[in-house]
């Protein structure tokens, strides 16, 4: 745990940081977050993380106020205060203390919290041997206004993830109800390589219903797509079912902290030869050079 956090632009000892008891994030889960990686004191893809936060803020009518410049400056101050250069950073923005709202304004002042901790990598065997994933017993709901956003209302994902981890799985994969389309993991986006060598991943939005999000627009997800296309891989963003997952020659999951993590088993079903596949390994190598 770091010694200091940044709360509303001020560096304070973490034990002195105080959130208002009527903060809407605390009471109602109204807020957004981003988890980022800093290397050598520099946050990777910070502009993309903040752009996603701002886009979700506008769509969910949260009107997030902090500028990219202010957040960047606060992160630099926070890393320096904690003497960190290789770190995991969490930015949390809530809708603020409802009791502090100006009667002449719609919104109260927002709560902006930055925390940082020494980066701890996932176990090496995750990448060398691959992981097992479960199929979630619960369903993705594209009709929810929170679907596809990094909302701090995250209890459902954490509940399912912890349940999966108790069985020895590292992640759980969500499908939609009804049609049962492949969506995403609790904390990751999902990719597969099909039998003809195409790299496939679910689209961001439901076909024919552009107002409905299907998955989170992962920062690492887009970087993988761009990198794959630069290397002449055919990439398809398309609707997929459990059969596509089970027939895949390779599967991997992505997020900004874990990078690309190979999946070698879906519950007891082997993926390929139960070893990280060649496309997965090629993309991991390519991403390390980005």
C-alpha positions, -999 to 999 in steps of 0.1 A, spaced: 0 0 0 13 35 -8 18 61 19 0 89 0 -30 93 -22 -42 123 -43 -76 134 -33 -92 162 -52 -58 174 -64 -41 173 -30 -14 148 -19 -24 135 15 -13 106 37 -37 78 29 -48 74 65 -59 111 65 -78 109 32 -115 114 38 -145 108 16 -178 126 25 -203 102 42 -229 113 17 -207 109 -14 -228 94 -42 -200 69 -51 -200 55 -15 -238 55 -11 -249 46 -46 -219 35 -67 -223 65 -90 -188 69 -105 -162 56 -129 -127 43 -126 -96 35 -146 -67 12 -137 -34 21 -153 2 10 -154 32 33 -149 66 23 -161 97 43 -153 74 70 -139 53 73 -170 17 61 -173 11 40 -204 -16 52 -227 -28 78 -203 -46 98 -230 -66 67 -240 -76 59 -204 -88 95 -198 -106 97 -232 -125 65 -223 -134 80 -188 -146 112 -204 -166 93 -231 -184 73 -204 -189 104 -183 -207 121 -211 -228 91 -220 -238 85 -184 -243 122 -177 -216 124 -150 -198 155 -164 -164 146 -151 -144 178 -146 -107 170 -142 -86 178 -173 -61 154 -187 -34 179 -178 -45 181 -141 -47 143 -138 -13 138 -154 2 163 -130 -15 147 -100 -2 113 -110 34 126 -113 31 142 -79 16 110 -64 44 88 -78 70 111 -65 54 113 -31 54 75 -29 88 71 -44 74 49 -71 83 45 -108 68 11 -117 33 12 -103 -3 3 -106 -25 34 -105 -62 36 -98 -82 67 -108 -117 69 -92 -142 97 -99 -175 98 -81 -204 121 -85 -195 137 -52 -212 147 -20 -249 154 -28 -253 176 3 -226 199 -11 -244 207 -43 -249 243 -53 -287 248 -55 -281 268 -87 -262 239 -103 -272 204 -114 -241 186 -100 -221 186 -68 -183 189 -68 -169 156 -79 -146 134 -58 -114 125 -76 -91 100 -60 -58 87 -73 -40 58 -56 -8 41 -65 10 9 -54 41 -9 -64 34 -29 -95 31 -67 -89 31 -88 -120 8 -117 -125 25 -151 -118 49 -161 -146 31 -194 -151 1 -175 -163 20 -166 -194 43 -196 -197 16 -223 -191 -17 -205 -196 -47 -202 -174 -81 -219 -169 -113 -198 -172 -148 -206 -161 -181 -198 -178 -201 -174 -156 -235 -186 -143 -246 -150 -146 -252 -130 -178 -241 -98 -194 -269 -73 -198 -265 -50 -228 -298 -34 -219 -281 -20 -187 -269 16 -191 -237 6 -172 -228 -22 -197 -195 -14 -214 -185 13 -189 -159 11 -161 -185 19 -134 -175 16 -98 -207 -5 -94 -184 -36 -97 -197 -60 -71 -212 -85 -96 -179 -88 -114 -159 -92 -82 -184 -118 -68 -181 -139 -100 -143 -136 -102 -138 -146 -66 -161 -176 -71 -141 -187 -101 -108 -183 -83 -120 -206 -56 -123 -233 -82 -88 -227 -95 -98 -206 -125 -82 -173 -131 -111 -156 -148 -148 -161 -156 -163 -154 -190 -197 -138 -194 -223 -144 -221 -256 -126 -227 -289 -141 -217 -313 -153 -244 -291 -155 -275 -261 -163 -253 -235 -142 -272 -199 -141 -260 -192 -109 -241 -162 -105 -219 -144 -116 -187 -150 -101 -153 -119 -79 -157 -108 -86 -193 -117 -87 -230 -117 -120 -248 -100 -130 -281 -100 -163 -299 -82 -177 -330 -106 -198 -350 -98 -228 -372 -90 -207 -403 -66 -185 -384 -88 -154 -379 -84 -134 -347 -119 -128 -334 -133 -108 -306 -169 -96 -297 -178 -61 -311 -182 -31 -288 -219 -27 -295 -248 -49 -304 -253 -52 -342 -284 -33 -353 -286 -17 -319 -258 8 -317 -271 24 -285 -265 -9 -267 -229 -17 -256 -219 -53 -255 -183 -51 -240 -160 -26 -225 -138 -8 -250 -106 -21 -235 -75 -1 -240 -54 -32 -244 -82 -47 -266 -78 -20 -292 -40 -21 -290 -41 -58 -297 -64 -53 -327 -42 -26 -341 -10 -46 -336 -25 -77 -352 -36 -58 -383 -2 -42 -386 12 -78 -388 -13 -87 -415 -35 -109 -393 -72 -109 -402 -92 -95 -373 -129 -99 -370 -151 -81 -345 -181 -103 -346 -208 -120 -325 -196 -153 -311 -212 -182 -292 -199 -207 -268 -193 -231 -297 -168 -207 -311 -150 -205 -278 -149 -243 -275 -137 -249 -311 -110 -222 -310 -74 -232 -316 -63 -204 -292 -79 -181 -267 -64 -152 -247 -77 -124 -225 -65 -89 -222 -64 -59 -199 -40 -30 -191 -24 -48 -162 -22 -84 -173 -15 -76 -210 -21 -107 -231 -28 -138 -210 -32 -172 -228 -62 -194 -219 -55 -231 -222 -87 -245 -207 -123 -235 -206 -133 -253 -174 -123 -289 -182 -123 -284 -220 -88 -281 -235 -80 -252 -258 -57 -264 -286 -29 -285 -272 -33 -269 -237 -3 -247 -243 -1 -210 -253 -6 -208 -291 16 -193 -317 -6 -163 -325 -9 -155 -288 29 -157 -284 35 -136 -315 12 -109 -302 28 -109 -268 62 -105 -283 49 -77 -306 31 -59 -277 63 -59 -256 79 -38 -284 51 -13 -286 
